[in-house]
Amino acid sequence: MFPWILWRIWTNRNALLFDGKRFSALETIFKIRDDVLEWFEAQVVDQSESNGIGLVGNEGVGLEGTSGVVKWNPPSMGWLKCNVGISWSKRNRLAGGAWVVRDSDGKTLLHSRRAFVNVRDEHEAKFLTIMWSLESMKTHRFNKVVVAFQDTSFVGFVNRPKAWPSFSFYSQEIRRLLVPEVEWKVVVENQDANRGASLIAQSVTGKNKTKQNTKMAISETSKSSHELPVTTAESSGKKATAKKLTLIPLVFLIYFEVAGGPFGEEPAVQAAGPLLAILGFLIFPFIWSIPEALITAELSTAFPGNGGFVIWAHRAFGSFVGSMMGSLKFLSGVINVASFPVLCVTYLDKLFPVLESGWPRNVCIFASTVVLSILNYTGLAIVGYAAVVLGLVSLSPFLVMSAMAIPKIKPHRWGSLGTKKKDWNLYFNTLFWNLNFWDNVSTLAGEVDEPQKTFPLALLIAVIFTCVAYLIPLFAVTGAVSVDQSRWENGFHAEAAEMIAGKWLKIWIEIGAVLSSIGLFEAQLSSSAYQLEGMAELGFLPKFFGVRSKWFNTPWVGILISALMSLGLSYMNFTDIISSANFLYTLGMFLEFASFIWLRRKLPQLKRPYRVPLKIPGLVVMCLIPSAFLVLILVFATKIVYLICGVMTIGAIGWYFLINYFRKTKIFEFNEVIDDLDNNVNGEHPKVDDHNS
């Protein structure tokens, strides 16, 4: 009895330290007695049949309560088999997990059970149980283990993660434990053969009320006295998992992916006057932002993986289009990242004129890029909460300025068309640059807590928040300040603040602009880095592009590559930067619209937790309107933008063929690319859909 006494003392100690639970001496004795009885009553010997080990009770009663033998398939000689069972109580939000380890002779070496509380759904219960089981195998140093589980979908996404993008987070976490140092296999077990572990799991949630069934569930062949006792970890807390993005940090990350504040809206007034600028920021969200956000909400919840729009294009049109989508969006993203240190220094040089040009400006751009990239390396959860703080602090001076501008507003100024010739290229690019990139957050879907529920709500809040953040200062400043139209360039809001309230508010807005640029940089760099990781997982890039940090679990290779490329591009002219980003993004959006409509037609039965409430003709109209605007972006582009983007597009095509060459010659190691996932639509994927519904 000595091992069970030690075990119960240890579990009581853990319960006291971590859960604040105390057990009396009498309770402890009863628990020790139950553990001992359960163990020895489980040691029932029965004959094995030719193809398996019989799991029967001491009266020959089968697991279904009828006479007969349920066959358990033994592992190969020298291997162990770990049968995993789960039970979930929806009413109590309680999950029970159990595993039973046997050798190739069917001899039980160890079994354990555990409770998990506050479990949202059955999928999470299965995930927590599998993770706990694998970590237990690692703790006990079992190196050759066949892990048997009766859920085909979970076994499927562990062994073929690229075919199951909806389970990308689960598969990443589980495969993290399947390291090369251990030989573990994950296989499907039939329900009857796995019933032993299942009944033990049910004893945790109370679904299995019959104690005799639990005893029969782990019956086996003869044992020796040195075998280990039952280890029952009755945890009152859920297993810790990787830190995930929740609603509020996600809203602010989307906000910084798209806007980051009214900084950068001033050139719209310079290009076309106050009236058209106001109308642009009023109408453009309905033409562009809302359709793009709706598409992102539907596809991100249907395919919640870090590949984002790359997965969508790949599923719709195959690997070439998926690769092109990834290349175009990545290039537009890193060009966009390059604009934020420039914007940051542009505001700083109003406080420190030495930064206007020359080596001090270049050093400042370099230093800010390096420091902010290091912050990104520390983790997405940190970046998300930093975005909340940066967003609130950077917007606060605009709220003050808008309130103080009210007495000075003259509404007739809002109707001015300006005195200059219209610069349509600058006007459309300013609107587009300030109100696009809604889909970039899709590359973070694998890092979001409950993406099927969180994404649609976060996008709705972010759209409203972004539009209001642009319009309130624009109405306030255009109505309260009358200046020459040419002065409405980047940074004019700070000058307007000085005219309205004084130098103190100008300094406050300039500080807010710097903080906003930091938030924009962090959000966009995260999107680009996680996109590279997602493309590596899909096999579009070598595996090393997806390597994560051991300390922060962030894709450090993706962060490094994105930061270096953006650093090189940050010394371009600011207008050329945003025009080039817009041009490449436009090409990618044509592919995205086509993928969205084609997936609706191609996979009509795919469960979409959020679904745009339109049929295909309505979706075509919804996509045609912003597509017309995309054509305007292309028409008004300058020659230098055509040159830059033409070279990059040709490079993206060449990159696809170069990657194929690397794959064929095995110069680099790649994950397997599943070129036609649609073969699984009538087989495996309905199970993914059930997960999403």
Secondary structure, 3 states (H helix, E strand, C coil): CHHHHHHHHHHHHHHHHHHCCCCCHHHHHHHHHHHHHHHHHCCCCCCCECCEEECCCCCCECCCCCECCCEECCCCCCCEEEEEEEEEECCCCEEEEEEEEECCCCCEEEEEEEEEECCCCHHHHHHHHHHHHHHHHHHCCCCEEEEEECCHHHHHHHHCHHHCHHHHHHHHHHHHHCCCCCEEEEEECCCCCCHHHHHHHHHHHCCCCCHHHHHHHCCCCCCCCCCCCCEEECCCCCCCCCCCECHHHHHHHHHHHHCCCCCCCHHHHHHHHHHHHHHHHHHHHHHHHHHHHHHHHHHHHHCCCCCCHHHHHHHHHCHHHHHHHHHHHHHHHHHHHHHHHHHHHHHHHHHCHHHHCHHHHHHHHHHHHHHHHHHHHCCHHHHHHHHHHHHHHHHHHHHHHHHHHHHHCCHHHHHCCCCCCCCHHHHHHHHHHHHCCHHHHHHHHHHECCHHHHHHHHHHHHHHHHHHHHHHHHHHHHHHCCCCHHHCCCCHHHHHHHHHCCHHHHHHHHHHHHHHHHHHHHHHHHHHHHHHHHHHHHCCCCHHHHCCCCCCCCCHHHHHHHHHHHHHHCCCCHHHHHHHHHHHHHHHHHHHHHHHHHHHHHCCCCCCCCCCCCCHHHHHHHHHHHHHHHHHHHHCCCHHHHHHHHHHHHHHHHHHHHHHHHHHHCCCCCCCCCCCHHHHCCCCHHHHHHHHC
